[in-house]
């Protein structure tokens, strides 16, 4: 079996490998999800499910989720706009293919 150090290193590597891709936007979440849905269509990504804050898609046997989360702004006084984190995470499939697909989607937002 694996030593506890090797097991911990393997687990850490797996977390890094499935690392998410994200971007920040000041666009309203519903509008961002509409854009992501259009990009799914443009890139022939199969839309698996949708909620008010996320979309799940699949392409080339890679399943992933794009989620929109408000960013809390501490001491928000001079900032007029709300900011949102657009975050993609791999649910299944190849890491390289996931990064390729999600990078193409997020760069367009």
mmCIF file of the C-alpha atoms, coordinates in Angstrom:
data_MODEL
# 
_entry.id   MODEL 
# 
loop_
_atom_site.group_PDB 
_atom_site.id 
_atom_site.type_symbol 
_atom_site.label_atom_id 
_atom_site.label_alt_id 
_atom_site.label_comp_id 
_atom_site.label_asym_id 
_atom_site.label_entity_id 
_atom_site.label_seq_id 
_atom_site.pdbx_PDB_ins_code 
_atom_site.Cartn_x 
_atom_site.Cartn_y 
_atom_site.Cartn_z 
_atom_site.occupancy 
_atom_site.B_iso_or_equiv 
_atom_site.pdbx_formal_charge 
_atom_site.auth_seq_id 
_atom_site.auth_comp_id 
_atom_site.auth_asym_id 
_atom_site.auth_atom_id 
_atom_site.pdbx_PDB_model_num 
ATOM 1   C CA . UNK A 1 1   ? 0.000   0.000  0.000   1.00 0.00 ? 1   UNK A CA 1 
ATOM 2   C CA . UNK A 1 2   ? 0.915   3.661  -0.176  1.00 0.00 ? 2   UNK A CA 1 
ATOM 3   C CA . UNK A 1 3   ? 2.619   5.309  2.750   1.00 0.00 ? 3   UNK A CA 1 
ATOM 4   C CA . UNK A 1 4   ? 0.572   8.089  4.334   1.00 0.00 ? 4   UNK A CA 1 
ATOM 5   C CA . UNK A 1 5   ? 2.965   10.701 2.869   1.00 0.00 ? 5   UNK A CA 1 
ATOM 6   C CA . UNK A 1 6   ? 2.629   9.207  -0.631  1.00 0.00 ? 6   UNK A CA 1 
ATOM 7   C CA . UNK A 1 7   ? -1.156  9.025  -0.254  1.00 0.00 ? 7   UNK A CA 1 
ATOM 8   C CA . UNK A 1 8   ? -1.269  12.680 0.858   1.00 0.00 ? 8   UNK A CA 1 
ATOM 9   C CA . UNK A 1 9   ? 0.945   13.710 -2.078  1.00 0.00 ? 9   UNK A CA 1 
ATOM 10  C CA . UNK A 1 10  ? -1.254  11.780 -4.525  1.00 0.00 ? 10  UNK A CA 1 
ATOM 11  C CA . UNK A 1 11  ? -4.385  13.399 -3.099  1.00 0.00 ? 11  UNK A CA 1 
ATOM 12  C CA . UNK A 1 12  ? -2.797  16.865 -3.326  1.00 0.00 ? 12  UNK A CA 1 
ATOM 13  C CA . UNK A 1 13  ? -1.753  16.214 -6.943  1.00 0.00 ? 13  UNK A CA 1 
ATOM 14  C CA . UNK A 1 14  ? -5.284  15.098 -7.801  1.00 0.00 ? 14  UNK A CA 1 
ATOM 15  C CA . UNK A 1 15  ? -6.708  18.331 -6.327  1.00 0.00 ? 15  UNK A CA 1 
ATOM 16  C CA . UNK A 1 16  ? -4.249  20.391 -8.375  1.00 0.00 ? 16  UNK A CA 1 
ATOM 17  C CA . UNK A 1 17  ? -5.004  18.380 -11.532 1.00 0.00 ? 17  UNK A CA 1 
ATOM 18  C CA . UNK A 1 18  ? -8.723  19.018 -11.226 1.00 0.00 ? 18  UNK A CA 1 
ATOM 19  C CA . UNK A 1 19  ? -8.080  22.677 -10.445 1.00 0.00 ? 19  UNK A CA 1 
ATOM 20  C CA . UNK A 1 20  ? -10.806 25.014 -11.530 1.00 0.00 ? 20  UNK A CA 1 
ATOM 21  C CA . UNK A 1 21  ? -10.609 27.791 -14.059 1.00 0.00 ? 21  UNK A CA 1 
ATOM 22  C CA . UNK A 1 22  ? -12.297 31.040 -13.197 1.00 0.00 ? 22  UNK A CA 1 
ATOM 23  C CA . UNK A 1 23  ? -12.766 34.668 -14.139 1.00 0.00 ? 23  UNK A CA 1 
ATOM 24  C CA . UNK A 1 24  ? -14.347 37.710 -12.496 1.00 0.00 ? 24  UNK A CA 1 
ATOM 25  C CA . UNK A 1 25  ? -17.133 39.747 -14.063 1.00 0.00 ? 25  UNK A CA 1 
ATOM 26  C CA . UNK A 1 26  ? -19.331 42.690 -13.166 1.00 0.00 ? 26  UNK A CA 1 
ATOM 27  C CA . UNK A 1 27  ? -22.109 41.434 -15.437 1.00 0.00 ? 27  UNK A CA 1 
ATOM 28  C CA . UNK A 1 28  ? -25.411 40.373 -13.923 1.00 0.00 ? 28  UNK A CA 1 
ATOM 29  C CA . UNK A 1 29  ? -25.462 36.571 -13.259 1.00 0.00 ? 29  UNK A CA 1 
ATOM 30  C CA . UNK A 1 30  ? -28.509 35.816 -15.428 1.00 0.00 ? 30  UNK A CA 1 
ATOM 31  C CA . UNK A 1 31  ? -26.862 37.584 -18.361 1.00 0.00 ? 31  UNK A CA 1 
ATOM 32  C CA . UNK A 1 32  ? -23.606 35.692 -17.797 1.00 0.00 ? 32  UNK A CA 1 
ATOM 33  C CA . UNK A 1 33  ? -25.438 32.341 -17.730 1.00 0.00 ? 33  UNK A CA 1 
ATOM 34  C CA . UNK A 1 34  ? -27.207 33.276 -20.991 1.00 0.00 ? 34  UNK A CA 1 
ATOM 35  C CA . UNK A 1 35  ? -23.793 34.044 -22.519 1.00 0.00 ? 35  UNK A CA 1 
ATOM 36  C CA . UNK A 1 36  ? -22.379 30.733 -21.244 1.00 0.00 ? 36  UNK A CA 1 
ATOM 37  C CA . UNK A 1 37  ? -25.401 28.902 -22.674 1.00 0.00 ? 37  UNK A CA 1 
ATOM 38  C CA . UNK A 1 38  ? -24.809 30.541 -26.064 1.00 0.00 ? 38  UNK A CA 1 
ATOM 39  C CA . UNK A 1 39  ? -21.105 29.630 -25.874 1.00 0.00 ? 39  UNK A CA 1 
ATOM 40  C CA . UNK A 1 40  ? -22.080 26.022 -25.032 1.00 0.00 ? 40  UNK A CA 1 
ATOM 41  C CA . UNK A 1 41  ? -24.150 26.029 -28.205 1.00 0.00 ? 41  UNK A CA 1 
ATOM 42  C CA . UNK A 1 42  ? -21.386 27.690 -30.303 1.00 0.00 ? 42  UNK A CA 1 
ATOM 43  C CA . UNK A 1 43  ? -18.774 25.173 -29.078 1.00 0.00 ? 43  UNK A CA 1 
ATOM 44  C CA . UNK A 1 44  ? -21.137 22.181 -29.400 1.00 0.00 ? 44  UNK A CA 1 
ATOM 45  C CA . UNK A 1 45  ? -21.125 21.569 -25.641 1.00 0.00 ? 45  UNK A CA 1 
ATOM 46  C CA . UNK A 1 46  ? -24.034 19.400 -24.511 1.00 0.00 ? 46  UNK A CA 1 
ATOM 47  C CA . UNK A 1 47  ? -26.021 21.254 -21.835 1.00 0.00 ? 47  UNK A CA 1 
ATOM 48  C CA . UNK A 1 48  ? -26.676 18.718 -19.062 1.00 0.00 ? 48  UNK A CA 1 
ATOM 49  C CA . UNK A 1 49  ? -28.577 20.810 -16.519 1.00 0.00 ? 49  UNK A CA 1 
ATOM 50  C CA . UNK A 1 50  ? -29.138 24.372 -15.462 1.00 0.00 ? 50  UNK A CA 1 
ATOM 51  C CA . UNK A 1 51  ? -29.990 26.219 -12.265 1.00 0.00 ? 51  UNK A CA 1 
ATOM 52  C CA . UNK A 1 52  ? -30.250 29.958 -11.529 1.00 0.00 ? 52  UNK A CA 1 
ATOM 53  C CA . UNK A 1 53  ? -26.529 30.026 -10.634 1.00 0.00 ? 53  UNK A CA 1 
ATOM 54  C CA . UNK A 1 54  ? -24.915 27.210 -12.628 1.00 0.00 ? 54  UNK A CA 1 
ATOM 55  C CA . UNK A 1 55  ? -24.810 25.188 -15.835 1.00 0.00 ? 55  UNK A CA 1 
ATOM 56  C CA . UNK A 1 56  ? -23.482 21.665 -16.300 1.00 0.00 ? 56  UNK A CA 1 
ATOM 57  C CA . UNK A 1 57  ? -22.082 20.673 -19.669 1.00 0.00 ? 57  UNK A CA 1 
ATOM 58  C CA . UNK A 1 58  ? -20.328 17.843 -21.451 1.00 0.00 ? 58  UNK A CA 1 
ATOM 59  C CA . UNK A 1 59  ? -17.945 17.794 -24.417 1.00 0.00 ? 59  UNK A CA 1 
ATOM 60  C CA . UNK A 1 60  ? -15.471 15.138 -25.562 1.00 0.00 ? 60  UNK A CA 1 
ATOM 61  C CA . UNK A 1 61  ? -16.394 12.954 -22.553 1.00 0.00 ? 61  UNK A CA 1 
ATOM 62  C CA . UNK A 1 62  ? -15.518 15.790 -20.152 1.00 0.00 ? 62  UNK A CA 1 
ATOM 63  C CA . UNK A 1 63  ? -18.281 16.807 -17.747 1.00 0.00 ? 63  UNK A CA 1 
ATOM 64  C CA . UNK A 1 64  ? -17.981 20.143 -16.009 1.00 0.00 ? 64  UNK A CA 1 
ATOM 65  C CA . UNK A 1 65  ? -19.968 22.800 -14.203 1.00 0.00 ? 65  UNK A CA 1 
ATOM 66  C CA . UNK A 1 66  ? -19.865 26.585 -14.565 1.00 0.00 ? 66  UNK A CA 1 
ATOM 67  C CA . UNK A 1 67  ? -21.039 28.383 -11.406 1.00 0.00 ? 67  UNK A CA 1 
ATOM 68  C CA . UNK A 1 68  ? -21.572 32.071 -10.704 1.00 0.00 ? 68  UNK A CA 1 
ATOM 69  C CA . UNK A 1 69  ? -21.004 33.308 -7.149  1.00 0.00 ? 69  UNK A CA 1 
ATOM 70  C CA . UNK A 1 70  ? -21.209 36.856 -5.789  1.00 0.00 ? 70  UNK A CA 1 
ATOM 71  C CA . UNK A 1 71  ? -17.914 38.126 -4.400  1.00 0.00 ? 71  UNK A CA 1 
ATOM 72  C CA . UNK A 1 72  ? -18.263 39.751 -0.987  1.00 0.00 ? 72  UNK A CA 1 
ATOM 73  C CA . UNK A 1 73  ? -16.516 43.090 -0.992  1.00 0.00 ? 73  UNK A CA 1 
ATOM 74  C CA . UNK A 1 74  ? -15.298 44.081 2.449   1.00 0.00 ? 74  UNK A CA 1 
ATOM 75  C CA . UNK A 1 75  ? -15.729 47.788 3.229   1.00 0.00 ? 75  UNK A CA 1 
ATOM 76  C CA . UNK A 1 76  ? -17.542 48.348 -0.057  1.00 0.00 ? 76  UNK A CA 1 
ATOM 77  C CA . UNK A 1 77  ? -17.711 52.157 -0.137  1.00 0.00 ? 77  UNK A CA 1 
ATOM 78  C CA . UNK A 1 78  ? -16.139 53.449 -3.346  1.00 0.00 ? 78  UNK A CA 1 
ATOM 79  C CA . UNK A 1 79  ? -17.085 50.440 -5.486  1.00 0.00 ? 79  UNK A CA 1 
ATOM 80  C CA . UNK A 1 80  ? -20.267 51.042 -7.437  1.00 0.00 ? 80  UNK A CA 1 
ATOM 81  C CA . UNK A 1 81  ? -20.616 47.620 -9.041  1.00 0.00 ? 81  UNK A CA 1 
ATOM 82  C CA . UNK A 1 82  ? -21.157 44.097 -7.789  1.00 0.00 ? 82  UNK A CA 1 
ATOM 83  C CA . UNK A 1 83  ? -18.560 41.527 -8.806  1.00 0.00 ? 83  UNK A CA 1 
ATOM 84  C CA . UNK A 1 84  ? -19.149 37.848 -9.514  1.00 0.00 ? 84  UNK A CA 1 
ATOM 85  C CA . UNK A 1 85  ? -16.831 34.865 -9.746  1.00 0.00 ? 85  UNK A CA 1 
ATOM 86  C CA . UNK A 1 86  ? -17.451 32.687 -12.814 1.00 0.00 ? 86  UNK A CA 1 
ATOM 87  C CA . UNK A 1 87  ? -15.933 29.364 -11.789 1.00 0.00 ? 87  UNK A CA 1 
ATOM 88  C CA . UNK A 1 88  ? -15.669 26.154 -13.797 1.00 0.00 ? 88  UNK A CA 1 
ATOM 89  C CA . UNK A 1 89  ? -14.951 22.804 -12.203 1.00 0.00 ? 89  UNK A CA 1 
ATOM 90  C CA . UNK A 1 90  ? -14.329 19.396 -13.756 1.00 0.00 ? 90  UNK A CA 1 
ATOM 91  C CA . UNK A 1 91  ? -16.822 16.717 -12.751 1.00 0.00 ? 91  UNK A CA 1 
ATOM 92  C CA . UNK A 1 92  ? -15.409 13.881 -14.893 1.00 0.00 ? 92  UNK A CA 1 
ATOM 93  C CA . UNK A 1 93  ? -13.077 13.280 -17.808 1.00 0.00 ? 93  UNK A CA 1 
ATOM 94  C CA . UNK A 1 94  ? -9.635  14.327 -18.991 1.00 0.00 ? 94  UNK A CA 1 
ATOM 95  C CA . UNK A 1 95  ? -8.017  17.296 -17.224 1.00 0.00 ? 95  UNK A CA 1 
ATOM 96  C CA . UNK A 1 96  ? -6.301  18.679 -20.346 1.00 0.00 ? 96  UNK A CA 1 
ATOM 97  C CA . UNK A 1 97  ? -9.526  18.524 -22.370 1.00 0.00 ? 97  UNK A CA 1 
ATOM 98  C CA . UNK A 1 98  ? -11.420 20.171 -19.478 1.00 0.00 ? 98  UNK A CA 1 
ATOM 99  C CA . UNK A 1 99  ? -8.927  23.047 -19.304 1.00 0.00 ? 99  UNK A CA 1 
ATOM 100 C CA . UNK A 1 100 ? -9.032  23.500 -23.081 1.00 0.00 ? 100 UNK A CA 1 
ATOM 101 C CA . UNK A 1 101 ? -12.841 23.650 -23.251 1.00 0.00 ? 101 UNK A CA 1 
ATOM 102 C CA . UNK A 1 102 ? -13.274 25.881 -20.195 1.00 0.00 ? 102 UNK A CA 1 
ATOM 103 C CA . UNK A 1 103 ? -10.467 28.252 -21.151 1.00 0.00 ? 103 UNK A CA 1 
ATOM 104 C CA . UNK A 1 104 ? -12.156 28.781 -24.536 1.00 0.00 ? 104 UNK A CA 1 
ATOM 105 C CA . UNK A 1 105 ? -15.487 29.480 -22.836 1.00 0.00 ? 105 UNK A CA 1 
ATOM 106 C CA . UNK A 1 106 ? -14.194 31.782 -20.078 1.00 0.00 ? 106 UNK A CA 1 
ATOM 107 C CA . UNK A 1 107 ? -11.985 33.872 -22.368 1.00 0.00 ? 107 UNK A CA 1 
ATOM 108 C CA . UNK A 1 108 ? -15.139 34.936 -24.242 1.00 0.00 ? 108 UNK A CA 1 
ATOM 109 C CA . UNK A 1 109 ? -16.915 36.307 -21.155 1.00 0.00 ? 109 UNK A CA 1 
# 
